Amino acid sequence: MEALLHEGKTFEKISYSGKEVKGREFEGCTFRQCDFSNSNFSHNRFVDCQFIGCNLAMMKLNGTSLRDAIFEDCKLTGINFHECEDFLFSVQFEGCILDYASFMKKKMPKTKFSHTSLKNVDFSNANLAGAMFDNTNLEGAVFSRTELKEANFLTAYNFNIDPEINSLTKARFSLHGIPGLLTKYKIRVE
């Protein structure tokens, strides 16, 4: 991982826990069962990369570019994605633990969260228009002035979204999700 440019490489079971890696570019790379917990990967570039079964908890990504990055079965707790480069920011999560992460002010329309834990995630002022929350746990997630136009919450659960301070035009909810939209009114749906 010492080279400045990595293309089409697979990194398997490497541990960079607590280490610092800066100024690297990864294009079309796959990371399998790697441990990057508490590491500093600020000012790197990941394009069309896939992370599978990796531990990225508390990873620092200040100024890092994530373009078409896919995370599967990864632990990403406490990551401040809002510190990532905004230009072409594009991520997808499946089977991940993203608890206590922050996407504050991120533009991420059509992002897919599938079978993912999003407990206490901060989505304040984010653009999630057309996003898919497929079987996601949104317990304690913060939605404040969030763009949720056409977002899909049909199978999401444990969310609390205030329709008065979030844009929900054409967003999709199931009948069992209605209480998550009425919490502030202290209405009981039985």
Salt bridges, closest charged atoms under 4 A:
GLU2 OE1 - ARG24 NH2 3.55
GLU20 OE2 - LYS22 NZ 3.83
GLU25 OE1 - ARG45 NH1 2.56
GLU27 OE2 - ARG45 NH2 3.41
ASP86 OD1 - LYS106 NZ 2.49
ASP162 OD2 - LYS184 NZ 3.18
GLU164 OE1 - LYS184 NZ 3.07
GLU190 OE2 - ARG188 NH2 2.67
